[in-house]
């Protein structure tokens, strides 16, 4: 029996509920380490001897028949680990603010130290996730090297350079460089991709100077795709984003009543290039966004190493949970 450790935040359970059920039919033990309950409710211990030998254990929850049972997992028995949306450690509320800050920083360091020396396979390592989530330029660079088409792109805070780049195309698509959440008064604010003309950007020279932008030549779309790369599997959902004004620029504005989502197999050469990209970028799992142009060309936009997929599974019945379970079993 393989022992699988999911390092996560249980409030984000919709990222893994469905595939845990699929794992139940395979020879695997699934354990959850909820980082938000550490260090107050969970303990860990790792010992290194004079020769670098590692031993120890950590408190976990074992997934058994749709229930989470408190358990203890030996570090040497972990076969596969996965950083899947872990949350912040939660020190005791009885501490002073400075004690809370110190405890949280030390808790982060303890977890990073432990997970960095685990002798196991990883679905996606935390350092790779963190590196890629804030680096769309690197993602596109590697995608292009694997033969995927990408949009022409500029990152700059020089209005003149942006103007020169804009003049080569009538419209530019601007995105955030990283995944930015602007939280205020317990409300989450998200920044979506937006299209600007050259004239609109010329009026914002001061803003551009004060904050670098990530801009791309806008590509006309026939369809968009959310592609799940899972181990050796590529599962694709075609999104008819152009059927609604709400979703024409960014399908994440969602209009499920008017925008169809269907299972659609990608051309073989595109799937092959995606698997090449996943290997080059050192990920076993990721959610990729593609565009299909009116001319039938497929263009890579970006990858989310921890992308959510449950809504795609429900809309299209793509066998994503089974693919995740198979990936974990075969690692």
C-alpha positions as CSV (number, residue, x, y, z in Angstrom):
1,X,0.0,0.0,0.0
2,X,1.3,3.4,-1.0
3,X,1.1,6.2,1.6
4,X,0.1,9.5,0.1
5,X,0.5,12.8,2.1
6,X,-1.6,15.8,1.0
7,X,-0.3,19.0,2.5
8,X,-3.3,21.3,2.4
9,X,-5.9,23.5,4.1
10,X,-9.1,21.6,4.8
11,X,-11.2,24.7,4.0
12,X,-10.0,24.1,0.4
13,X,-11.4,20.6,0.4
14,X,-13.1,21.1,-3.0
15,X,-9.6,20.8,-4.5
16,X,-9.3,17.2,-3.5
17,X,-12.7,15.7,-2.3
18,X,-13.5,14.0,-5.6
19,X,-10.2,12.4,-6.2
20,X,-10.0,11.1,-2.6
21,X,-13.1,9.1,-3.4
22,X,-11.4,7.8,-6.5
23,X,-8.3,6.8,-4.6
24,X,-10.4,4.7,-2.2
25,X,-10.7,1.9,-4.8
26,X,-6.9,1.7,-5.2
27,X,-4.2,0.3,-2.9
28,X,-3.3,3.6,-1.3
29,X,-3.5,5.2,2.1
30,X,-4.4,8.9,2.0
31,X,-3.2,11.2,4.8
32,X,-4.1,14.9,5.2
33,X,-1.7,17.4,6.9
34,X,-3.7,20.6,7.5
35,X,-1.1,23.3,7.9
36,X,-3.7,25.7,9.3
37,X,-4.0,23.6,12.5
38,X,-0.3,23.5,13.1
39,X,1.3,24.0,15.6
40,X,-1.6,24.3,18.1
41,X,-3.5,21.1,17.2
42,X,-0.9,19.0,15.2
43,X,2.7,18.1,16.2
44,X,5.7,17.0,14.1
45,X,9.1,15.7,15.1
46,X,12.1,15.1,12.8
47,X,15.4,13.8,14.0
48,X,18.7,13.8,12.1
49,X,21.6,11.7,13.5
50,X,25.3,12.3,13.2
51,X,25.4,10.7,9.7
52,X,22.4,12.5,8.3
53,X,19.9,9.7,8.9
54,X,16.3,11.0,9.2
55,X,13.5,9.7,11.4
56,X,10.4,11.1,12.9
57,X,6.6,11.5,12.5
58,X,3.8,14.0,12.2
59,X,0.2,14.1,13.2
60,X,-2.2,13.7,10.3
61,X,-5.8,12.8,9.4
62,X,-6.3,9.5,7.5
63,X,-9.0,9.5,4.9
64,X,-11.1,6.3,5.5
65,X,-14.5,5.7,4.1
66,X,-15.4,9.4,3.7
67,X,-14.2,10.2,7.2
68,X,-11.0,11.8,8.5
69,X,-9.5,9.8,11.3
70,X,-6.7,11.2,13.5
71,X,-3.5,9.3,13.0
72,X,0.3,9.4,13.2
73,X,2.5,9.0,10.0
74,X,6.1,8.0,10.1
75,X,8.3,10.1,7.8
76,X,10.0,7.1,6.3
77,X,6.7,5.6,5.3
78,X,5.7,8.5,3.0
79,X,5.8,7.4,-0.7
80,X,4.3,10.5,-2.4
81,X,3.7,14.1,-1.1
82,X,1.7,16.9,-2.6
83,X,1.6,20.6,-1.7
84,X,-2.1,21.3,-2.6
85,X,-3.2,24.8,-1.4
86,X,-1.7,24.7,2.1
87,X,-2.8,27.5,4.4
88,X,-1.0,29.6,7.0
89,X,0.0,28.0,10.3
90,X,-2.2,29.2,13.2
91,X,-0.4,30.0,16.5
92,X,-2.3,30.2,19.8
93,X,-4.7,33.1,20.1
94,X,-3.5,33.5,23.7
95,X,-0.2,34.8,22.4
96,X,0.7,38.5,22.0
97,X,0.9,39.9,18.4
98,X,4.7,39.7,18.3
99,X,4.6,36.1,19.7
100,X,2.1,35.2,17.0
101,X,4.3,36.6,14.3
102,X,7.4,34.8,15.7
103,X,5.5,31.5,16.1
104,X,4.1,31.6,12.6
105,X,7.5,32.4,11.0
106,X,9.1,29.5,13.0
107,X,6.2,27.2,12.0
108,X,6.7,28.0,8.3
109,X,10.4,27.3,8.7
110,X,9.8,24.0,10.5
111,X,7.5,22.8,7.8
112,X,9.8,23.9,5.0
113,X,12.7,22.2,6.7
114,X,10.8,18.9,7.2
115,X,9.3,18.8,3.7
116,X,12.6,19.7,2.0
117,X,14.3,16.5,3.3
118,X,11.5,14.0,2.8
119,X,12.7,11.0,0.9
120,X,9.7,10.6,-1.3
121,X,8.3,11.5,-4.7
122,X,6.4,14.8,-5.1
123,X,3.5,15.7,-7.3
124,X,4.4,19.4,-7.2
125,X,7.1,20.8,-4.9
126,X,6.2,24.0,-3.0
127,X,9.3,25.9,-4.3
128,X,8.3,25.1,-7.9
129,X,4.7,26.2,-7.3
130,X,5.8,29.4,-5.6
131,X,8.2,30.2,-8.4
132,X,5.8,29.6,-11.2
133,X,2.7,31.3,-9.8
134,X,4.4,34.7,-9.9
135,X,6.3,34.1,-13.1
136,X,4.2,34.0,-16.3
137,X,7.2,35.0,-18.4
138,X,9.1,31.9,-17.3
139,X,6.1,29.8,-18.1
140,X,5.8,31.1,-21.6
141,X,9.6,30.9,-22.2
142,X,9.5,27.2,-21.4
143,X,6.3,26.6,-23.3
144,X,7.9,28.2,-26.4
145,X,11.0,26.0,-26.1
146,X,8.7,22.9,-26.1
147,X,7.1,24.1,-29.4
148,X,3.9,25.7,-28.1
149,X,2.8,29.0,-29.6
150,X,2.7,31.9,-27.2
151,X,1.5,35.5,-27.5
152,X,4.1,38.3,-28.1
153,X,4.7,39.7,-24.6
154,X,6.4,42.6,-22.9
155,X,7.1,43.4,-19.2
156,X,8.0,47.0,-18.7
157,X,7.4,50.2,-16.7
158,X,8.7,52.3,-19.6
159,X,5.7,54.0,-21.4
160,X,7.8,54.5,-24.5
161,X,8.7,50.8,-24.8
162,X,5.1,49.9,-24.2
163,X,3.9,52.4,-26.8
164,X,6.3,50.9,-29.4
165,X,5.1,47.4,-28.6
166,X,1.4,48.5,-28.8
167,X,1.8,50.2,-32.2
168,X,2.5,46.8,-33.7
169,X,-0.9,45.6,-32.7
170,X,-4.2,47.5,-32.3
171,X,-5.1,46.0,-28.9
172,X,-3.1,44.8,-25.9
173,X,-4.2,42.4,-23.2
174,X,-2.9,43.4,-19.7
175,X,-2.6,40.9,-16.9
176,X,-1.1,40.9,-13.4
177,X,2.4,39.5,-13.2
178,X,1.4,37.3,-10.3
179,X,-1.8,36.0,-8.7
180,X,-2.9,39.2,-6.9
181,X,-5.7,39.2,-4.3
182,X,-6.6,42.6,-2.9
183,X,-8.4,42.0,0.3
184,X,-10.3,44.7,2.2
185,X,-13.0,44.6,4.8
186,X,-13.2,40.8,4.6
187,X,-14.0,41.1,0.9
188,X,-11.9,39.5,-1.8
189,X,-11.1,41.6,-4.9
190,X,-9.6,40.0,-8.0
191,X,-7.9,41.6,-11.0
192,X,-9.0,40.1,-14.3
193,X,-7.3,40.4,-17.7
194,X,-8.3,43.5,-19.6
195,X,-7.9,44.8,-23.2
196,X,-6.6,48.3,-23.9
197,X,-6.0,50.3,-27.0
198,X,-2.8,52.3,-27.7
199,X,-4.6,55.6,-27.0
200,X,-5.9,54.4,-23.7
201,X,-2.4,53.3,-22.6
202,X,-0.8,56.6,-23.7
203,X,-3.1,58.4,-21.1
204,X,-1.6,56.2,-18.3
205,X,2.1,57.0,-18.7
206,X,2.5,57.9,-15.1
207,X,0.8,54.8,-13.8
208,X,2.9,52.6,-16.1
209,X,6.1,54.3,-14.8
210,X,5.1,53.6,-11.2
211,X,4.0,49.9,-11.7
212,X,5.4,47.5,-14.3
213,X,2.9,45.9,-16.6
214,X,2.6,42.5,-18.2
215,X,1.1,43.0,-21.7
216,X,0.5,40.8,-24.7
217,X,-0.7,41.3,-28.2
218,X,-4.4,40.5,-28.0
219,X,-5.2,37.2,-29.8
220,X,-8.7,36.7,-31.4
221,X,-10.4,33.6,-30.1
222,X,-12.6,30.9,-31.5
223,X,-12.6,28.9,-28.2
224,X,-10.7,28.7,-25.0
225,X,-9.5,25.6,-23.2
226,X,-8.9,24.6,-19.7
227,X,-6.5,21.7,-19.9
228,X,-5.7,19.4,-17.0
229,X,-2.3,17.8,-17.3
230,X,-2.2,14.9,-14.8
231,X,0.8,12.6,-14.9
232,X,0.8,11.2,-18.5
233,X,-2.8,12.2,-19.1
234,X,-4.1,15.4,-20.9
235,X,-7.8,16.1,-20.3
236,X,-9.3,19.1,-22.1
237,X,-12.4,21.2,-21.6
238,X,-13.4,23.5,-24.5
239,X,-15.0,26.7,-23.4
240,X,-17.2,28.7,-25.8
241,X,-16.1,32.0,-24.2
242,X,-17.1,34.1,-27.3
243,X,-20.8,33.2,-26.9
244,X,-21.1,35.8,-24.1
245,X,-20.1,39.4,-23.8
246,X,-19.2,38.7,-20.1
247,X,-16.6,36.1,-21.0
248,X,-15.1,37.2,-24.3
249,X,-12.0,38.7,-22.7
250,X,-11.7,36.5,-19.7
251,X,-13.8,33.4,-19.2
252,X,-13.3,33.6,-15.4
253,X,-16.2,36.1,-15.4
254,X,-18.3,33.0,-15.9
255,X,-21.7,32.8,-17.7
256,X,-22.6,29.1,-17.5
257,X,-26.1,29.7,-18.9
258,X,-24.7,30.9,-22.2
259,X,-21.2,29.5,-22.4
260,X,-20.9,25.8,-23.1
261,X,-18.2,23.6,-21.6
262,X,-17.6,20.3,-23.4
263,X,-15.0,17.6,-23.4
264,X,-12.7,18.1,-26.4
265,X,-9.6,16.1,-27.3
266,X,-6.7,18.3,-28.4
267,X,-4.6,17.5,-31.5
268,X,-2.0,14.9,-30.8
269,X,0.9,17.2,-31.4
270,X,-0.4,19.8,-28.9
271,X,-0.9,17.1,-26.3
272,X,2.7,15.9,-26.9
273,X,4.0,19.5,-26.5
274,X,2.0,19.9,-23.3
275,X,3.6,16.8,-21.8
276,X,7.0,18.0,-22.9
277,X,6.3,21.3,-21.2
278,X,5.1,19.6,-17.9
279,X,8.4,17.6,-17.8
280,X,10.5,20.7,-18.6
281,X,8.8,22.7,-15.9
282,X,9.0,19.8,-13.4
283,X,5.3,19.5,-12.6
284,X,3.1,16.3,-12.4
285,X,-0.1,18.2,-12.2
286,X,-1.4,21.6,-13.5
287,X,-4.3,23.4,-15.1
288,X,-3.3,25.0,-18.4
289,X,-5.2,27.8,-20.3
290,X,-5.1,27.7,-24.1
291,X,-6.7,29.7,-26.9
292,X,-7.8,28.3,-30.2
293,X,-7.7,31.1,-32.8
294,X,-10.3,31.4,-35.7
295,X,-7.6,29.9,-37.9
296,X,-7.3,26.8,-35.7
297,X,-3.9,27.6,-34.1
298,X,-3.5,26.7,-30.4
299,X,-1.8,29.3,-28.2
300,X,-0.5,28.7,-24.7
301,X,-1.4,31.3,-22.1
302,X,-0.4,30.1,-18.6
303,X,-0.4,27.2,-16.1
304,X,-1.8,27.2,-12.6
305,X,0.2,24.5,-10.7
306,X,-2.7,24.1,-8.2
307,X,-5.6,24.8,-10.5
308,X,-9.1,23.9,-9.3
309,X,-11.0,21.4,-11.6
310,X,-14.2,20.2,-9.8
311,X,-16.4,22.6,-11.8
312,X,-15.0,21.2,-15.1
313,X,-15.6,17.6,-13.9
314,X,-19.2,18.4,-13.0
315,X,-19.9,20.2,-16.3
316,X,-18.2,17.8,-18.7
317,X,-17.8,14.5,-16.7
318,X,-14.2,14.5,-17.6
319,X,-12.5,11.6,-15.6
320,X,-10.2,14.0,-13.7
321,X,-10.6,12.3,-10.3
322,X,-9.7,9.0,-11.7
323,X,-6.7,10.5,-13.6
324,X,-5.4,12.0,-10.3
325,X,-5.9,8.7,-8.5
326,X,-4.0,6.9,-11.2
327,X,-1.2,9.4,-11.2
328,X,-0.7,9.0,-7.5
329,X,-0.8,5.2,-7.7
330,X,1.7,5.1,-10.5
331,X,4.3,7.5,-9.0
